[in-house]
Amino acid sequence: MRVSSWTTSAADAVRAGRALSLACVALLLAACDDGKLQSFGGPTMGSTFRIQYVATAKTPSGERLQAGVQAILAEIDAALSTYRDDSDVARFNAAPAGTCTRMPASVVRLYAYAQELHGESDGAFDVTLLPALSAWGFGPRGQVTERPTAETLEALRDVVGMAHVRFAAAEPKTLCKDAASSVEFNSVAAGYAVDRVTDYLRAEGVTSFLIDITGELRAYGRKPDGSAWRIALEAPISNARVAERILPLEGMAVSTSGNYRNYYEEAGVRYSHTLDPRTLSPVTHKLASVSVIADTALEADGLSTLLMALGPERGYDFAIGHKLAAFFVVKADATVDETDKRAFTVRDTPEFEKRFPALKGSS
């Protein structure tokens, strides 16, 4: 489960946890030869966002577009942040067991989507893991000094689990909790934000753009020279940033989840920030990163997190069964030297090859 720290003080952790561990960076691989490629960006969700777009005579000013995007991001932060006491999610989390809280559209949409992924994966995707994340040092309280005991984790099952949280039967915009449970949407919030910004830019008449919010990407249209936007999927090398694949992206979104930059170590043991909901502990499989290309950033974001939790075998089978365009990077063994690209193997799905046929066998 990826974790975002929506405070300035936790920005470094987030850059490792999302913008870096997502392992997906936009590349400026071609210069704008007609002078109409514009961009703006700034801080958001403890990391950054950047919008590149093709300006025409019909598009609004950059100042107007930036103000509109920042308003959307501020609205999402006010609804979803677990790092501010006045957010809608924080109010729900602070409420006692047996209460119901009316929620904004963003929370309703994301919890409904989480329920879908939870059901399709037999519980491998779970947005009530905040107490377990905090126990391992990946929550709002920050890093812990020692790993939680088995007894501590077992006690958390009284509040962890999506069965504890439900929509009110007669009021679908109201979220109820039957235990003192907490929710967090860091595994899907950035993807949701990308889609919201996509809808806004299109409504404003922008017909070609590339959105990057904390490493979640979505492209629409083409660059001024007629070429597709291109992004890089990183090789999970611990001491460098190396492109594993370069993808032309048009009308699609991409998200990468990975364990190789967001972790902590205790007594020489590395603990991943991705938790297995079945054990409430960091995953121990050899999947280093997985990228998902989908029609929306919300889908790509949630599915990459889900596949990361499932691991290289179960995740690949899930991707095949659901016809996902996914790209897996797997460690050779548990003692792999992560400074060497050759220590990893790659595997993609037939749907990935279908979307990017020219990339088969390339690097």
Secondary structure, 3 states (H helix, E strand, C coil): CCCCCCCHHHHHHHHHHHHHCCCEEECCCCCCCCCCEEEEEEEECCEEEEEEEECCCCCCCHHHHHHHHHHHHHHHHHHHCCCCCCCHHHHHHHCCCCEEEECCHHHHHHHHHHHHHHHHCCCCCCCCCHHHHHHCCCCCCCCCCCCCCHHHHHHHHHCCCHHHEEECCCCCCEEEECCCCCCCCCCCHHHHHHHHHHHHHHHCCCCCEEEEECCEEEEECCCCCCCCEEEEEEECCCCCCEEEEEEEECCCEEEEEECCCCEEEECCEEEECCEECCCCEECCCCEEEEEEEECCHHHHHHHHHHHHHHCHHHHHHHHHHCCCEEEEEEECCCCCCCCCHHHEEEEECHHHHHHCHHHCCCC
